[in-house]
Amino acid sequence: MDEGRAGKRILVLSVPAGAGHTRAAEAIRAAACAVPGIAEVIHLDATAYATPRLRQVYADLYIMLVRRAPAVWSWVYDYTNTAAPDGWAHRLRRRIERRDCAPLLAKIAELRPDAIVCTHFLPAEILSREVADGMLRCPVWVQVTDFDLHRMWVHRHMAGYFAGNDEVAFLMEKHGIARDGIHVTGIPVMPAFMCRPDRAACARELGIDPGRMTFLLMGGGAGLGGLSTLAQRLLAIPGNFQLIALAGRNAAELAALRRLAAAYPGRLVPQGFTDKVERLMACADVAITKPGGATTAECLALGLPMIVNASIPGQEERNANFLLEHGAAMKAFDAPSLEYRVRYLMAHPAELDTMRARALALGRSHAAAAVLAAILKQTELIDACV
């Protein structure tokens, strides 16, 4: 931001429970330069201003459960979604959270933002009580980062909510959120996803053939889903196609993919963590991916069809259902069903064209700017009434 730029200061709070909450927050920050009236957007990891114990519960424990005990995570997801919000378990949890996040409240007081956006339910839950007690006077907004709504995202005293689609908005209203406080903006994606990059140029960067059918195999920021095993199975399929495999920060998977690439020269391109994923997507005809909210929003923004696999129970399963209902994706339940769908799409290019059109129709590449515009409008109305 230009230091002399006039306008509002927006604070965005995320939690590193998976990469999606952070990516949505970064997208909102990056969009600020295109929205007149926004002077600065600051993005903070809320758990960086909490006790190590709370960070372990909301970030480290989450990753451990989805990797090693998905059935346990499924139970936690369902229990917290259906338990009474004012029940003893939730009351005790909120009391601990508020105590463990005292430094976050001090940081907010220091920054004095004109508005706050939460891309994870934890800071929203903490700030809800602060607003109710009169300790925080700036408006607090909530950006839901999946194509479904979990009960823990819903809190009183929020200025408004941003929904990924009409169904999430409907569920918000059913949970008692006022309709005029709900904005169907989509899930924020980085500005790079607003226009599909040139396929040929991106293919040259990777050293692959832009004219060959290309599958992009993704495992999220943590590289989940047994990528090297899946890649080996897919490469055994006959056909003139190539595979890009994105291992994220999973060093072991990346090493295994590189060994596999040596056995399939010209067929497999392994990639580690990158902040240029849009350029990989531009090379692809289909993404094979876990259906995280941010990843699916990025694919939709670029009109990239998906085969969803290795869904985390709960939010990702519901994201997958949304994509399937709208014809933008197929779902693979295991390795053999993934192989079948890859073979099917290679044999039915017209079906792939239909999926591509449906994905593009669902995409909301301007979501981040829409979020900031809604916040700016409300803060200006508040200023006019003061």
KEKE-3310 file (N, C-alpha, C; in steps of 0.2 Angstrom, whole numbers, plus 5000, padded with zeros to 4 digits):
npx = (5004:5002:5010:5004:4991:4974:4960:4951:4956:4958:4957:4962:4959:4965:4967:4979:4973:4974:4977:4967:4960:4970:4974:4962:4961:4973:4970:4960:4967:4976:4968:4965:4971:4964:4952:4945:4946:4950:4963:4973:4976:4978:4984:4983:4988:4978:4981:4994:4994:4990:4990:5003:4996:4983:4985:4990:4979:4970:4977:4988:4983:4972:4977:4984:4974:4966:4975:4979:4968:4955:4942:4940:4940:4929:4919:4921:4918:4905:4899:4902:4895:4881:4879:4872:4873:4874:4878:4887:4899:4903:4902:4913:4924:4924:4927:4940:4946:4945:4952:4965:4968:4971:4982:4979:4968:4974:4983:4974:4968:4979:4981:4969:4959:4947:4938:4935:4939:4935:4942:4941:4932:4936:4943:4932:4922:4928:4929:4915:4910:4918:4912:4899:4901:4905:4918:4924:4922:4923:4916:4914:4916:4912:4920:4915:4923:4920:4909:4898:4889:4895:4890:4898:4903:4893:4889:4883:4881:4889:4894:4891:4890:4899:4896:4899:4890:4873:4866:4873:4871:4857:4857:4863:4853:4844:4850:4848:4854:4852:4845:4848:4861:4869:4880:4882:4896:4905:4920:4935:4948:4965:4971:4977:4969:4959:4960:4962:4979:4990:4990:5000:5012:5013:5015:5027:5036:5036:5041:5033:5021:5010:4999:4996:4984:4982:4984:4981:4988:4984:4987:4983:4990:4997:5000:4993:4985:4992:5000:5011:5009:4996:5000:5009:5000:4991:5000:5002:4991:4987:4989:4990:4995:4999:5006:5005:5011:5007:5015:5015:5020:5025:5038:5043:5034:5036:5049:5047:5039:5048:5058:5049:5046:5058:5057:5048:5050:5046:5033:5029:5028:5035:5030:5034:5029:5021:5018:5012:5001:4991:4996:5000:4988:4983:4989:4982:4970:4961:4959:4964:4960:4959:4944:4945:4940:4946:4954:4945:4938:4947:4949:4937:4936:4945:4939:4941:4939:4936:4941:4937:4945:4950:4943:4942:4933:4917:4918:4925:4919:4906:4909:4913:4900:4893:4900:4898:4884:4882:4888:4902:4912:4919:4918:4930:4931:4941:4957:4955:4943:4946:4955:4946:4938:4948:4951:4939:4936:4946:4942:4930:4929:4919:4911:4920:4921:4909:4909:4919:4913:4903:4910:4916:4905:4901:4912:4919:4928:4930:4928:4935:4936:4923:4920:4927:4922:4909:4911:4917:4906:4898:4905:4906:4893:4892:4900:4893:4883:4888)
npy = (4994:5011:5023:5036:5034:5038:5032:5018:5006:4989:4975:4958:4942:4926:4908:4895:4882:4871:4876:4885:4895:4904:4907:4913:4925:4931:4934:4943:4954:4956:4961:4974:4985:4987:4993:5008:5019:5011:5010:5002:4985:4973:4958:4945:4930:4924:4914:4917:4926:4920:4908:4894:4882:4884:4886:4874:4866:4871:4872:4863:4850:4849:4846:4834:4825:4825:4819:4807:4801:4802:4798:4801:4815:4817:4814:4824:4835:4833:4832:4845:4853:4850:4851:4859:4877:4884:4875:4865:4861:4869:4882:4880:4879:4891:4900:4896:4899:4913:4917:4913:4920:4933:4942:4944:4952:4963:4967:4970:4981:4990:4991:4997:4995:5000:4990:4973:4957:4940:4925:4913:4903:4904:4917:4925:4920:4924:4938:4941:4940:4951:4962:4961:4965:4978:4981:4981:4991:4992:4986:4968:4956:4940:4928:4914:4900:4888:4878:4876:4877:4876:4875:4882:4893:4903:4917:4929:4947:4950:4960:4957:4944:4934:4923:4908:4903:4903:4893:4892:4905:4904:4894:4901:4911:4903:4900:4911:4923:4939:4943:4954:4956:4947:4942:4936:4933:4924:4913:4921:4923:4924:4939:4934:4924:4930:4931:4919:4912:4912:4897:4891:4898:4896:4882:4881:4886:4875:4866:4857:4849:4860:4855:4843:4832:4836:4832:4838:4834:4836:4839:4848:4861:4853:4842:4830:4814:4803:4805:4801:4787:4787:4794:4785:4775:4781:4785:4773:4771:4769:4781:4797:4808:4819:4822:4833:4835:4841:4843:4851:4856:4844:4835:4822:4816:4824:4820:4806:4808:4814:4803:4795:4802:4801:4788:4790:4798:4814:4813:4816:4829:4834:4845:4856:4866:4881:4898:4901:4894:4896:4896:4883:4877:4883:4876:4864:4852:4845:4845:4835:4833:4836:4842:4856:4872:4884:4879:4873:4885:4892:4884:4884:4898:4898:4890:4876:4860:4846:4831:4825:4819:4809:4816:4826:4821:4829:4846:4846:4835:4840:4851:4844:4838:4849:4853:4842:4841:4852:4849:4852:4844:4827:4813:4803:4788:4779:4773:4764:4769:4782:4780:4775:4786:4795:4788:4789:4802:4805:4798:4805:4819:4829:4828:4833:4846:4851:4850:4860:4872:4873:4874:4886:4894:4894:4900:4914:4925:4938:4939:4943:4957:4961:4958:4968:4979:4979:4980:4992:5000:4999:5004:5017:5021:5021:5031:5042:5042:5046)
npz = (5000:4997:5007:5009:5005:5006:5016:5023:5036:5036:5045:5043:5049:5051:5052:5053:5049:5039:5022:5016:5024:5026:5013:5008:5016:5012:4999:5000:5006:4995:4985:4989:4983:4971:4975:4978:4992:5001:5012:5018:5020:5033:5036:5048:5057:5068:5078:5081:5090:5102:5115:5115:5116:5112:5098:5095:5096:5086:5074:5073:5078:5070:5058:5061:5064:5052:5044:5050:5058:5051:5054:5067:5066:5058:5067:5077:5069:5066:5078:5084:5076:5078:5092:5105:5104:5116:5125:5138:5134:5123:5130:5139:5130:5124:5134:5138:5125:5125:5136:5132:5121:5124:5120:5106:5107:5112:5102:5092:5097:5097:5083:5079:5069:5055:5052:5053:5046:5047:5042:5048:5060:5073:5077:5075:5084:5096:5095:5094:5108:5113:5106:5110:5124:5123:5121:5109:5096:5082:5066:5063:5052:5044:5034:5026:5021:5014:5004:5011:5027:5043:5060:5069:5063:5065:5073:5085:5084:5074:5060:5047:5034:5023:5009:5000:4991:4985:4993:5005:5010:5011:5022:5032:5034:5040:5052:5059:5055:5049:5034:5027:5030:5024:5011:4995:4989:4985:4987:4992:4980:4974:4964:4953:4948:4941:4928:4916:4914:4899:4891:4883:4886:4899:4899:4892:4902:4911:4904:4896:4884:4877:4869:4873:4882:4899:4916:4932:4947:4963:4981:4991:5002:5011:5005:5005:5002:4996:4984:4976:4974:4968:4956:4950:4947:4938:4928:4922:4914:4897:4884:4877:4887:4899:4916:4929:4946:4961:4976:4987:5003:5007:5009:5008:4999:4987:4985:4982:4970:4962:4960:4953:4942:4935:4929:4920:4909:4902:4905:4918:4929:4943:4957:4970:4984:4979:4974:4963:4958:4949:4936:4934:4934:4923:4913:4913:4909:4917:4935:4948:4963:4981:4988:4994:5001:4996:4986:4977:4974:4967:4955:4950:4946:4936:4927:4927:4926:4938:4946:4961:4975:4990:5000:5014:5028:5032:5029:5017:5010:5009:5001:4989:4986:4982:4970:4962:4961:4953:4941:4939:4942:4945:4955:4964:4972:4976:4971:4960:4955:4952:4942:4932:4929:4924:4912:4906:4904:4895:4884:4881:4876:4874:4885:4894:4890:4893:4907:4909:4905:4915:4926:4925:4925:4938:4944:4954:4952:4956:4970:4981:4980:4980:4993:5000:4995:5000:5014:5014:5010:5021:5032:5028:5029:5042:5046:5041:5050:5062)
capx = (5000:5005:5009:5000:4984:4968:4955:4950:4961:4955:4961:4959:4961:4965:4970:4982:4970:4974:4979:4962:4958:4975:4973:4956:4963:4978:4966:4957:4973:4979:4963:4964:4974:4959:4946:4946:4943:4954:4970:4977:4973:4983:4982:4986:4987:4975:4984:5001:4993:4987:4995:5004:4991:4977:4988:4991:4972:4966:4981:4992:4979:4968:4981:4986:4968:4964:4980:4980:4962:4949:4935:4939:4939:4922:4915:4922:4915:4897:4897:4902:4890:4875:4879:4869:4878:4875:4879:4892:4906:4904:4904:4919:4928:4924:4930:4947:4948:4945:4958:4971:4969:4971:4987:4976:4964:4978:4985:4968:4967:4985:4980:4963:4956:4940:4933:4939:4936:4938:4941:4940:4927:4939:4943:4925:4919:4931:4927:4908:4909:4920:4907:4893:4903:4906:4925:4926:4917:4923:4912:4917:4913:4914:4920:4915:4928:4918:4903:4893:4890:4896:4887:4903:4904:4888:4890:4880:4885:4893:4892:4889:4893:4900:4894:4902:4885:4866:4864:4876:4867:4851:4858:4865:4847:4840:4853:4846:4857:4848:4846:4852:4868:4872:4882:4884:4901:4910:4926:4940:4954:4970:4970:4980:4964:4954:4960:4966:4985:4991:4992:5006:5017:5014:5018:5034:5039:5036:5044:5028:5018:5003:4994:4994:4980:4986:4980:4985:4986:4985:4986:4983:4996:5001:5002:4989:4981:4996:5001:5015:5005:4991:5003:5011:4994:4989:5005:5002:4986:4989:4986:4994:4993:5005:5004:5008:5009:5009:5016:5014:5025:5026:5045:5043:5030:5040:5055:5045:5037:5054:5060:5045:5047:5064:5055:5043:5053:5042:5026:5027:5032:5033:5031:5033:5025:5021:5013:5010:4997:4986:5000:5000:4981:4982:4992:4979:4963:4957:4962:4963:4961:4955:4940:4946:4936:4950:4956:4939:4936:4952:4948:4931:4938:4948:4935:4945:4935:4939:4940:4938:4947:4953:4940:4942:4926:4915:4918:4927:4914:4901:4911:4912:4893:4891:4903:4895:4877:4882:4892:4909:4917:4917:4921:4933:4930:4947:4961:4952:4937:4950:4958:4941:4936:4953:4950:4932:4937:4951:4938:4924:4931:4913:4909:4925:4919:4903:4911:4923:4908:4899:4915:4917:4899:4901:4917:4918:4935:4930:4925:4938:4935:4916:4920:4930:4917:4903:4914:4918:4900:4895:4909:4905:4887:4893:4903:4888:4878:4891)
capy = (5000:5018:5026:5042:5033:5039:5027:5013:5001:4983:4969:4951:4937:4919:4903:4890:4875:4870:4882:4888:4901:4909:4910:4918:4931:4934:4936:4950:4959:4958:4965:4981:4990:4989:4996:5015:5020:5006:5013:4997:4979:4969:4951:4942:4924:4925:4910:4919:4930:4916:4903:4888:4877:4885:4885:4867:4863:4873:4871:4856:4845:4848:4843:4827:4821:4823:4814:4800:4799:4805:4796:4805:4822:4817:4814:4830:4840:4832:4834:4852:4856:4848:4852:4866:4882:4886:4869:4866:4860:4875:4887:4879:4880:4899:4903:4895:4903:4920:4918:4911:4925:4940:4946:4946:4958:4969:4969:4974:4988:4993:4993:5002:4995:5002:4984:4966:4951:4934:4919:4907:4904:4906:4924:4928:4918:4928:4945:4941:4942:4958:4967:4961:4968:4985:4981:4982:4995:4992:4980:4962:4952:4933:4925:4907:4898:4882:4879:4873:4881:4873:4879:4886:4899:4907:4921:4935:4953:4951:4966:4953:4937:4933:4916:4906:4902:4904:4888:4894:4911:4901:4891:4907:4914:4898:4900:4917:4928:4943:4942:4960:4955:4941:4944:4930:4935:4918:4913:4925:4920:4930:4942:4930:4920:4934:4930:4913:4914:4909:4890:4889:4901:4892:4875:4882:4887:4869:4861:4852:4851:4863:4852:4836:4832:4837:4831:4842:4831:4841:4837:4853:4864:4848:4837:4824:4810:4798:4808:4797:4781:4789:4796:4779:4771:4785:4784:4766:4771:4770:4787:4803:4813:4821:4823:4838:4833:4846:4840:4856:4856:4837:4834:4815:4815:4827:4816:4800:4810:4815:4797:4792:4806:4798:4782:4792:4805:4818:4812:4818:4835:4835:4852:4857:4872:4886:4903:4902:4888:4897:4894:4876:4876:4885:4870:4858:4850:4842:4845:4829:4837:4836:4848:4861:4877:4888:4876:4873:4891:4894:4880:4887:4904:4897:4886:4870:4854:4843:4825:4826:4813:4810:4822:4826:4821:4836:4852:4844:4831:4844:4855:4839:4837:4855:4853:4836:4844:4857:4846:4854:4839:4820:4810:4796:4785:4776:4773:4761:4774:4788:4778:4775:4793:4798:4785:4791:4809:4805:4796:4809:4826:4833:4829:4838:4853:4853:4852:4866:4877:4873:4876:4893:4898:4894:4904:4921:4928:4945:4939:4947:4964:4962:4958:4974:4984:4978:4982:5000:5004:4999:5009:5024:5023:5022:5037:5047:5043:5048)
capz = (5000:4997:5014:5009:5002:5011:5016:5028:5037:5037:5047:5041:5054:5048:5057:5048:5050:5032:5019:5013:5027:5025:5006:5007:5019:5007:4993:5002:5006:4988:4981:4991:4978:4966:4978:4980:4998:5006:5013:5020:5023:5036:5037:5054:5059:5075:5083:5082:5096:5107:5118:5110:5117:5107:5091:5093:5095:5080:5068:5072:5080:5065:5052:5063:5063:5045:5041:5053:5061:5048:5057:5073:5064:5056:5073:5079:5064:5066:5085:5085:5071:5081:5099:5107:5105:5123:5130:5143:5130:5119:5134:5142:5125:5123:5140:5137:5120:5126:5140:5128:5115:5126:5116:5100:5108:5113:5095:5088:5100:5095:5076:5078:5062:5054:5051:5054:5043:5050:5038:5052:5065:5080:5079:5075:5090:5101:5094:5096:5115:5114:5103:5115:5130:5121:5121:5102:5092:5074:5064:5062:5047:5043:5027:5026:5016:5011:5000:5016:5033:5049:5065:5073:5060:5066:5080:5086:5084:5068:5055:5041:5032:5016:5008:4994:4986:4988:4998:5011:5012:5014:5028:5036:5036:5044:5058:5062:5052:5045:5027:5024:5032:5020:5005:4991:4985:4983:4991:4989:4976:4972:4958:4947:4946:4938:4921:4915:4910:4893:4892:4879:4890:4906:4897:4891:4909:4914:4899:4894:4878:4878:4865:4875:4887:4905:4922:4937:4953:4969:4987:4995:5005:5015:5000:5007:4997:4993:4977:4972:4973:4963:4950:4947:4944:4932:4922:4919:4909:4890:4881:4876:4891:4904:4923:4934:4952:4966:4982:4992:5008:5009:5006:5006:4993:4982:4983:4978:4964:4957:4958:4948:4935:4931:4926:4915:4906:4898:4906:4924:4931:4950:4959:4977:4986:4974:4975:4956:4956:4943:4930:4934:4932:4916:4909:4914:4907:4923:4941:4952:4969:4987:4987:4999:4998:4992:4979:4972:4971:4962:4949:4946:4944:4929:4923:4927:4929:4943:4949:4968:4979:4996:5003:5022:5031:5034:5025:5010:5007:5007:4995:4984:4984:4978:4963:4958:4959:4947:4935:4938:4945:4946:4962:4964:4979:4978:4966:4954:4952:4949:4935:4927:4927:4920:4906:4904:4901:4889:4879:4880:4876:4874:4892:4897:4888:4897:4914:4909:4905:4921:4931:4924:4927:4945:4947:4956:4953:4959:4977:4986:4979:4982:5000:5002:4993:5005:5020:5014:5010:5028:5036:5026:5032:5050:5047:5040:5055:5068)
cpx = (5004:5004:5004:4993:4979:4963:4955:4955:4957:4959:4958:4963:4960:4967:4973:4980:4969:4976:4974:4960:4964:4975:4967:4958:4968:4975:4963:4962:4975:4974:4962:4966:4969:4953:4947:4943:4946:4961:4975:4973:4979:4980:4986:4984:4984:4979:4991:5000:4989:4992:4997:4999:4985:4979:4988:4984:4969:4970:4984:4988:4974:4971:4983:4980:4966:4969:4980:4973:4956:4943:4934:4937:4931:4917:4915:4918:4907:4895:4897:4897:4882:4874:4876:4874:4879:4876:4886:4899:4908:4906:4911:4925:4929:4928:4938:4950:4949:4951:4965:4973:4969:4976:4984:4972:4968:4981:4980:4968:4973:4984:4974:4961:4949:4935:4938:4935:4939:4937:4942:4936:4930:4940:4936:4921:4922:4929:4919:4907:4912:4916:4901:4895:4905:4914:4928:4921:4917:4919:4916:4913:4916:4914:4920:4919:4926:4911:4897:4894:4890:4893:4892:4905:4899:4888:4885:4884:4890:4890:4889:4893:4894:4900:4897:4897:4878:4864:4867:4873:4860:4851:4860:4858:4843:4843:4852:4850:4853:4850:4850:4859:4872:4874:4885:4890:4906:4915:4932:4946:4959:4969:4972:4975:4959:4954:4965:4973:4985:4994:4999:5012:5018:5017:5025:5038:5040:5040:5039:5025:5011:4998:4992:4989:4984:4981:4985:4983:4988:4983:4985:4990:5000:5002:4999:4987:4986:4997:5005:5012:5000:4994:5006:5005:4992:4993:5005:4996:4988:4985:4991:4993:4999:5002:5008:5006:5012:5009:5015:5020:5027:5033:5045:5040:5033:5046:5053:5043:5043:5058:5056:5045:5053:5063:5050:5045:5048:5034:5024:5031:5030:5034:5030:5029:5026:5016:5010:5005:4992:4990:5000:4993:4979:4984:4987:4972:4958:4962:4960:4965:4957:4951:4940:4942:4940:4952:4951:4937:4941:4951:4942:4932:4941:4945:4938:4941:4939:4937:4942:4940:4949:4950:4941:4935:4924:4915:4920:4922:4908:4903:4911:4905:4891:4894:4899:4888:4877:4886:4898:4914:4914:4920:4924:4933:4937:4951:4958:4947:4940:4952:4952:4939:4941:4952:4944:4933:4941:4947:4932:4926:4925:4911:4914:4923:4913:4905:4915:4918:4904:4904:4915:4911:4898:4906:4915:4924:4935:4928:4928:4937:4928:4916:4922:4925:4911:4905:4914:4911:4897:4899:4908:4898:4887:4895:4898:4884:4881:4891)
cpy = (5006:5021:5032:5040:5034:5033:5023:5008:4995:4978:4962:4946:4930:4914:4897:4883:4873:4876:4887:4895:4906:4912:4914:4925:4935:4937:4943:4955:4961:4962:4972:4986:4992:4992:5003:5015:5015:5008:5007:4991:4975:4962:4948:4935:4925:4921:4912:4924:4926:4911:4897:4883:4878:4884:4878:4864:4865:4873:4864:4850:4843:4844:4835:4823:4820:4819:4807:4797:4802:4804:4800:4812:4822:4817:4821:4835:4839:4834:4841:4856:4855:4850:4859:4871:4885:4881:4870:4866:4866:4881:4887:4881:4888:4902:4902:4899:4910:4922:4918:4916:4932:4944:4948:4952:4964:4971:4972:4981:4993:4996:4997:5001:4998:4996:4978:4961:4945:4928:4913:4908:4906:4913:4927:4926:4922:4935:4946:4944:4949:4963:4967:4965:4975:4986:4983:4985:4995:4986:4974:4958:4945:4931:4918:4905:4891:4883:4875:4877:4876:4878:4884:4892:4905:4910:4927:4941:4954:4956:4962:4947:4937:4925:4915:4905:4903:4899:4890:4900:4908:4898:4896:4910:4909:4898:4907:4923:4933:4943:4948:4960:4950:4943:4938:4933:4930:4918:4916:4921:4926:4933:4938:4926:4923:4933:4924:4914:4910:4902:4888:4892:4898:4885:4876:4883:4880:4864:4855:4854:4854:4859:4845:4837:4832:4836:4835:4838:4835:4837:4842:4856:4858:4842:4830:4820:4804:4799:4803:4790:4782:4790:4790:4775:4775:4785:4778:4766:4772:4777:4792:4808:4814:4823:4828:4836:4838:4844:4845:4856:4849:4835:4827:4813:4818:4823:4810:4802:4811:4808:4794:4795:4803:4792:4784:4798:4808:4817:4815:4824:4836:4843:4852:4863:4878:4892:4905:4896:4889:4896:4887:4874:4878:4880:4864:4858:4848:4843:4839:4832:4835:4843:4853:4867:4882:4885:4875:4879:4894:4890:4883:4894:4904:4893:4879:4865:4850:4835:4825:4819:4814:4816:4821:4826:4828:4841:4850:4839:4835:4849:4850:4838:4843:4855:4847:4838:4848:4855:4849:4849:4832:4818:4803:4794:4782:4776:4770:4766:4780:4786:4777:4782:4796:4795:4788:4798:4810:4803:4800:4816:4831:4834:4833:4845:4856:4855:4858:4872:4878:4875:4884:4897:4898:4899:4911:4924:4934:4945:4943:4955:4966:4962:4965:4980:4985:4981:4990:5003:5004:5004:5016:5026:5024:5029:5043:5048:5046:5056)
cpz = (5000:5004:5014:5007:5008:5011:5023:5029:5039:5039:5046:5046:5051:5054:5052:5049:5043:5029:5017:5017:5026:5018:5005:5010:5015:5001:4994:5003:4999:4984:4983:4987:4973:4969:4981:4987:5004:5006:5014:5022:5026:5038:5043:5055:5067:5080:5085:5088:5101:5110:5114:5111:5112:5100:5090:5092:5088:5074:5068:5073:5074:5059:5054:5062:5056:5041:5043:5056:5058:5051:5063:5071:5061:5062:5076:5075:5065:5073:5086:5081:5074:5088:5100:5108:5112:5128:5133:5139:5127:5124:5137:5137:5124:5128:5139:5131:5121:5131:5136:5122:5117:5122:5109:5101:5109:5106:5091:5091:5098:5087:5075:5071:5062:5053:5051:5050:5045:5044:5041:5057:5072:5081:5079:5081:5096:5101:5095:5103:5116:5111:5108:5121:5129:5121:5114:5099:5085:5072:5062:5057:5047:5036:5028:5020:5013:5008:5004:5022:5039:5055:5069:5069:5062:5073:5080:5086:5079:5063:5049:5039:5025:5014:5001:4989:4989:4993:5005:5014:5015:5021:5034:5039:5041:5051:5062:5060:5048:5038:5024:5026:5029:5013:5001:4987:4982:4988:4988:4986:4975:4965:4952:4944:4942:4930:4919:4911:4904:4894:4889:4883:4896:4904:4896:4898:4912:4910:4897:4887:4879:4874:4868:4881:4894:4911:4927:4944:4959:4976:4993:4998:5008:5011:5002:5001:4994:4986:4973:4970:4967:4956:4947:4944:4938:4926:4919:4914:4902:4888:4881:4880:4896:4911:4926:4941:4957:4973:4988:4996:5010:5005:5004:5000:4987:4980:4979:4971:4959:4955:4952:4941:4931:4927:4920:4912:4901:4900:4913:4926:4939:4952:4967:4978:4981:4975:4968:4953:4950:4937:4929:4931:4925:4911:4908:4911:4912:4929:4945:4959:4975:4986:4993:4996:4994:4985:4974:4969:4966:4955:4946:4943:4937:4925:4922:4930:4934:4944:4956:4971:4985:5000:5011:5024:5033:5029:5018:5007:5005:5001:4988:4981:4980:4971:4959:4956:4953:4941:4934:4939:4944:4952:4961:4971:4981:4971:4959:4951:4949:4942:4930:4925:4923:4913:4902:4900:4895:4883:4877:4881:4877:4881:4896:4896:4892:4904:4914:4909:4911:4927:4931:4926:4934:4948:4949:4957:4956:4967:4982:4986:4981:4990:5003:5001:4998:5012:5020:5014:5017:5032:5034:5028:5039:5051:5046:5046:5062:5068)
residu = (MET:ASP:GLU:GLY:ARG:ALA:GLY:LYS:ARG:ILE:LEU:VAL:LEU:SER:VAL:PRO:ALA:GLY:ALA:GLY:HIS:THR:ARG:ALA:ALA:GLU:ALA:ILE:ARG:ALA:ALA:ALA:CYS:ALA:VAL:PRO:GLY:ILE:ALA:GLU:VAL:ILE:HIS:LEU:ASP:ALA:THR:ALA:TYR:ALA:THR:PRO:ARG:LEU:ARG:GLN:VAL:TYR:ALA:ASP:LEU:TYR:ILE:MET:LEU:VAL:ARG:ARG:ALA:PRO:ALA:VAL:TRP:SER:TRP:VAL:TYR:ASP:TYR:THR:ASN:THR:ALA:ALA:PRO:ASP:GLY:TRP:ALA:HIS:ARG:LEU:ARG:ARG:ARG:ILE:GLU:ARG:ARG:ASP:CYS:ALA:PRO:LEU:LEU:ALA:LYS:ILE:ALA:GLU:LEU:ARG:PRO:ASP:ALA:ILE:VAL:CYS:THR:HIS:PHE:LEU:PRO:ALA:GLU:ILE:LEU:SER:ARG:GLU:VAL:ALA:ASP:GLY:MET:LEU:ARG:CYS:PRO:VAL:TRP:VAL:GLN:VAL:THR:ASP:PHE:ASP:LEU:HIS:ARG:MET:TRP:VAL:HIS:ARG:HIS:MET:ALA:GLY:TYR:PHE:ALA:GLY:ASN:ASP:GLU:VAL:ALA:PHE:LEU:MET:GLU:LYS:HIS:GLY:ILE:ALA:ARG:ASP:GLY:ILE:HIS:VAL:THR:GLY:ILE:PRO:VAL:MET:PRO:ALA:PHE:MET:CYS:ARG:PRO:ASP:ARG:ALA:ALA:CYS:ALA:ARG:GLU:LEU:GLY:ILE:ASP:PRO:GLY:ARG:MET:THR:PHE:LEU:LEU:MET:GLY:GLY:GLY:ALA:GLY:LEU:GLY:GLY:LEU:SER:THR:LEU:ALA:GLN:ARG:LEU:LEU:ALA:ILE:PRO:GLY:ASN:PHE:GLN:LEU:ILE:ALA:LEU:ALA:GLY:ARG:ASN:ALA:ALA:GLU:LEU:ALA:ALA:LEU:ARG:ARG:LEU:ALA:ALA:ALA:TYR:PRO:GLY:ARG:LEU:VAL:PRO:GLN:GLY:PHE:THR:ASP:LYS:VAL:GLU:ARG:LEU:MET:ALA:CYS:ALA:ASP:VAL:ALA:ILE:THR:LYS:PRO:GLY:GLY:ALA:THR:THR:ALA:GLU:CYS:LEU:ALA:LEU:GLY:LEU:PRO:MET:ILE:VAL:ASN:ALA:SER:ILE:PRO:GLY:GLN:GLU:GLU:ARG:ASN:ALA:ASN:PHE:LEU:LEU:GLU:HIS:GLY:ALA:ALA:MET:LYS:ALA:PHE:ASP:ALA:PRO:SER:LEU:GLU:TYR:ARG:VAL:ARG:TYR:LEU:MET:ALA:HIS:PRO:ALA:GLU:LEU:ASP:THR:MET:ARG:ALA:ARG:ALA:LEU:ALA:LEU:GLY:ARG:SER:HIS:ALA:ALA:ALA:ALA:VAL:LEU:ALA:ALA:ILE:LEU:LYS:GLN:THR:GLU:LEU:ILE:ASP:ALA:CYS:VAL)
# end
